[in-house]
Amino acid sequence: MDRGPLAEQIIRTFDDMPAQLQAGARYVLDRPRDVALLSMREQARQAGVQPATMTRLAKRLGMDGYDELRELYAEAVRDGGLGFAGKAGAQVVSQKLKGDKALAAEMLKSIATQVGHLATPASLERLVIAARALASARRIYCLGLRSSHSIAWHLHYVLTLVGDRSVHIDGIGATGADALGRASGRDVLLVASVMPYTRLTVELADYAAGRGIGIVAITDSEVAPLAQLAHHVIVVPTESPSFFHAMSPAFAVAEVLGALVAGRGGEDALAALRHSDGHLAALNTHLKPRGSKK
């Protein structure tokens, strides 16, 4: 994900800011291109704060005012420092005015752009480091609730095809968290959550961190609750023309992590895949193409 000129300073001082300044700071951190292109009042509206809060934030960060902050980000855009390409700025399309096809097209274009940003050198480095941590763990505990459930489940499913080290935290009768009772410092918790963050997810991650369990987080901001607990963080964009946040980038990250971990498994992973193929074939799990022999 793109990082603005003040990203490191914001992350370093975020915990010491009042709640309203944190809301404005998160907007600046997560949407650096919009900082350069939108008016201060529009940015304040989207951040859910008063315009005066953005001015106070700028001064907190050492600027004379918000115009100076915007110019700093605009210069980064002009210099290519934010990796800006194609359409810039936030574009909210009214489905009622432009129709279903327009919304569908914009959503698909947005998702394609977001997934493409995950292939930047910095993001790829994070993916590789996270995959190494997962591959070296004794066990991998996968946690994702509500909209993030499919992220954790898919990675868990892929990992079950190449071995028996994955544990999905999703038990019947609220017993899923019990599995963490057997985890230790030799294990890793892969946890996914984006705003609005599910309380139980953050609480379980905090519990795991307190027990010395390594944490790999898939989340949507450098200052998200999980990012402050994790050893390795992969930040995914979630902005969408839809009323619901985009989960496709996070799902793509899960697929990449699964492939990288499987590839690092070597002959053991290949043997596990052959065993899985045989098991599924014995159960006649998948339909066979027409004309194929039984």
C-alpha positions in Angstrom: 0.0 0.0 0.0 1.2 3.5 -0.7 2.9 5.4 2.2 2.8 9.1 2.6 5.7 11.4 3.6 4.5 11.5 7.2 3.6 7.8 7.6 6.5 7.0 10.0 5.8 10.0 12.2 2.1 9.3 12.4 2.7 5.7 13.4 5.3 6.6 16.0 3.0 9.3 17.7 -0.4 7.7 17.0 -1.0 6.2 20.5 -0.3 9.6 22.2 -3.0 11.5 20.1 -6.5 12.2 21.4 -9.3 10.2 19.7 -10.3 12.9 17.3 -6.7 13.5 16.1 -6.3 9.7 15.7 -9.3 9.6 13.4 -7.8 12.4 11.2 -4.3 10.8 11.4 -5.6 7.5 10.3 -7.2 9.1 7.3 -3.9 10.8 6.3 -2.1 7.5 6.9 -4.4 5.3 4.9 -5.4 7.6 2.1 -2.3 9.6 1.1 -3.4 10.3 -2.5 -6.7 11.8 -1.3 -4.8 14.1 1.1 -3.0 15.5 -2.0 -6.1 15.9 -4.1 -9.2 16.6 -1.9 -10.1 19.7 0.0 -9.4 19.8 3.7 -13.2 20.0 4.4 -13.9 17.0 2.2 -11.1 15.0 4.0 -12.5 16.0 7.4 -16.0 14.9 6.3 -14.7 11.5 5.1 -12.6 11.1 8.3 -15.6 11.9 10.5 -14.0 14.9 12.2 -14.3 18.7 12.1 -12.1 20.7 9.7 -10.4 22.3 12.8 -9.2 18.8 13.8 -7.3 18.4 10.6 -5.6 21.8 11.2 -4.7 20.7 14.8 -3.3 17.4 13.4 -1.1 19.3 10.9 0.3 21.4 13.7 0.8 18.3 15.9 2.9 16.9 13.0 5.0 20.1 12.9 3.3 22.0 10.1 2.1 25.6 10.2 -1.3 24.4 8.9 -3.1 21.9 6.8 -2.3 23.6 3.5 1.4 22.9 4.2 0.6 19.2 4.9 -1.5 18.9 1.7 1.3 20.5 -0.4 3.8 18.0 1.0 1.6 15.2 -0.2 0.9 16.9 -3.5 4.6 17.2 -4.1 5.0 13.5 -3.4 2.3 12.7 -6.0 4.0 14.9 -8.6 7.3 13.3 -7.9 5.8 9.8 -8.0 6.6 9.2 -4.3 3.1 7.8 -3.7 3.1 5.5 -6.8 0.2 7.4 -8.2 -1.1 6.1 -11.5 -4.4 6.2 -13.3 -7.4 7.8 -11.7 -6.7 9.8 -8.6 -8.8 10.8 -5.7 -12.0 9.3 -4.3 -14.8 8.7 -6.7 -18.2 7.8 -5.3 -20.6 6.7 -8.0 -24.3 6.8 -7.4 -25.8 3.5 -8.5 -29.2 5.2 -8.9 -27.9 7.8 -11.3 -25.3 5.7 -13.2 -26.8 2.3 -13.0 -25.8 -1.2 -12.0 -23.3 -1.7 -14.7 -21.4 1.4 -13.8 -21.1 0.4 -10.2 -20.0 -3.2 -11.1 -17.4 -1.8 -13.5 -16.0 0.6 -11.0 -15.9 -2.0 -8.3 -14.0 -4.5 -10.5 -11.6 -1.8 -11.6 -11.0 -0.8 -8.0 -10.3 -4.3 -6.9 -7.9 -4.9 -9.8 -6.0 -1.8 -8.9 -5.9 -2.7 -5.2 -4.6 -6.2 -5.9 -2.0 -4.8 -8.2 -0.7 -2.5 -5.4 0.0 -5.6 -3.4 2.8 -6.5 -5.9 4.9 -3.5 -5.0 8.4 -4.3 -3.7 7.6 -3.3 -0.1 4.4 -5.3 0.0 6.0 -8.4 -1.6 8.8 -8.2 1.0 6.2 -8.3 3.8 4.4 -11.2 2.1 7.6 -13.2 1.8 8.7 -12.6 5.4 5.3 -13.5 6.7 5.3 -16.7 4.7 8.6 -17.7 6.1 7.3 -17.2 9.7 4.3 -19.4 8.9 6.4 -22.0 7.2 8.8 -22.3 10.1 6.1 -22.6 12.8 5.2 -25.9 14.5 1.5 -25.1 14.1 -0.4 -22.4 12.3 -3.5 -21.1 14.0 -5.9 -19.4 11.6 -8.3 -16.8 13.0 -10.8 -14.6 11.1 -14.3 -13.7 12.2 -17.3 -12.2 10.4 -16.3 -10.7 7.1 -12.7 -12.0 7.6 -13.8 -15.6 8.2 -13.3 -16.6 4.6 -9.7 -15.2 4.7 -8.6 -17.4 7.6 -10.7 -20.4 6.4 -9.3 -20.4 2.9 -5.7 -20.3 4.1 -6.4 -23.1 6.6 -8.0 -25.2 3.9 -5.0 -24.8 1.6 -2.6 -25.7 4.4 -4.6 -28.9 5.2 -3.8 -30.1 1.7 -0.1 -29.9 2.2 0.2 -31.0 5.8 -1.4 -31.3 9.2 0.0 -28.2 11.0 -3.0 -25.8 10.5 -5.7 -25.3 13.1 -8.8 -23.2 12.3 -10.1 -21.3 15.3 -13.8 -21.7 14.7 -15.3 -24.2 17.1 -19.0 -24.9 17.6 -20.5 -23.5 20.8 -17.8 -20.8 21.1 -15.1 -23.4 21.7 -12.8 -22.3 18.9 -10.6 -20.3 21.2 -9.9 -23.3 23.3 -7.4 -24.5 20.6 -5.1 -21.6 21.6 -4.6 -23.2 25.0 -2.3 -25.7 23.4 -0.3 -23.1 21.4 3.2 -22.0 22.4 6.1 -19.8 21.3 6.8 -22.3 18.6 3.5 -21.6 16.9 2.1 -18.7 14.9 -1.3 -17.1 14.8 -2.5 -15.9 11.4 -5.2 -13.4 12.1 -7.3 -11.3 9.8 -9.6 -8.3 10.6 -10.5 -5.0 9.0 -12.5 -2.1 10.1 -15.0 -2.4 11.8 -12.8 -4.7 13.9 -14.4 -7.7 15.6 -13.7 -7.4 19.4 -13.2 -11.1 19.9 -10.5 -11.3 17.2 -8.5 -8.5 18.8 -8.9 -10.0 22.2 -7.7 -13.4 21.1 -4.7 -11.9 19.3 -3.9 -9.9 22.4 -4.1 -13.1 24.5 -1.8 -15.0 22.0 0.7 -12.1 22.1 0.8 -12.3 25.8 1.6 -16.0 25.6 4.6 -15.4 23.3 2.9 -16.7 20.2 4.0 -15.2 17.0 1.4 -13.2 15.2 1.0 -12.6 11.4 -1.8 -10.0 10.8 -3.8 -9.2 7.7 -5.4 -5.9 8.3 -6.2 -2.5 6.8 -3.9 0.0 8.5 -0.5 0.4 10.1 -2.3 1.6 13.2 -5.1 -1.0 13.3 -5.4 -2.8 16.6 -3.9 -6.0 15.1 -1.0 -4.1 13.6 0.0 -3.0 17.1 0.1 -6.6 18.3 1.6 -8.4 15.4 5.2 -9.3 14.6 4.4 -9.3 10.9 1.7 -7.1 9.3 0.4 -7.2 5.8 -1.7 -4.1 5.1 -4.5 -4.5 2.5 -6.7 -1.8 1.0 -10.5 -2.1 1.6 -11.9 1.1 0.0 -14.8 0.3 -2.3 -17.5 2.1 -4.3 -19.9 -0.3 -2.6 -21.4 0.3 0.8 -19.3 -2.7 2.0 -15.6 -2.8 2.3 -13.6 -4.8 -0.3 -12.3 -8.1 1.0 -10.8 -9.3 -2.3 -7.3 -7.9 -1.6 -7.2 -9.7 1.8 -8.4 -12.9 0.1 -5.6 -12.6 -2.5 -3.1 -12.3 0.3 -4.3 -15.5 1.9 -4.0 -17.3 -1.4 -0.4 -16.0 -1.9 0.6 -17.0 1.6 -0.9 -20.4 1.2 1.1 -20.9 -2.1 4.3 -19.6 -0.6 4.1 -21.8 2.5 3.2 -24.9 0.4 6.2 -24.2 -1.9 8.5 -24.0 1.1 7.3 -27.4 2.2 9.4 -29.3 -0.3 9.0 -33.1 -0.6 6.9 -33.3 2.5 4.3 -31.0 1.0 4.3 -32.9 -2.3 3.8 -36.2 -0.4 0.9 -34.6 1.5 -0.7 -33.4 -1.7 -0.5 -36.9 -3.2 -2.1 -38.3 -0.1 -4.9 -35.6 -0.3 -5.4 -36.4 -4.0 -5.7 -40.1 -3.2 -8.1 -39.5 -0.3 -10.4 -37.3 -2.4 -10.4 -39.7 -5.2 -11.3 -42.6 -2.9 -14.3 -40.6 -1.7 -15.2 -39.7 -5.3 -15.3 -36.1 -4.0 -15.1 -34.2 -7.4 -17.1 -34.6 -10.5 -15.1 -36.1 -13.4 -15.1 -34.5 -16.9 -17.5 -36.1 -19.3 -16.0 -39.0 -21.2 -13.3 -39.7 -18.6 -13.0 -43.3 -17.3 -14.1 -44.1 -13.8 
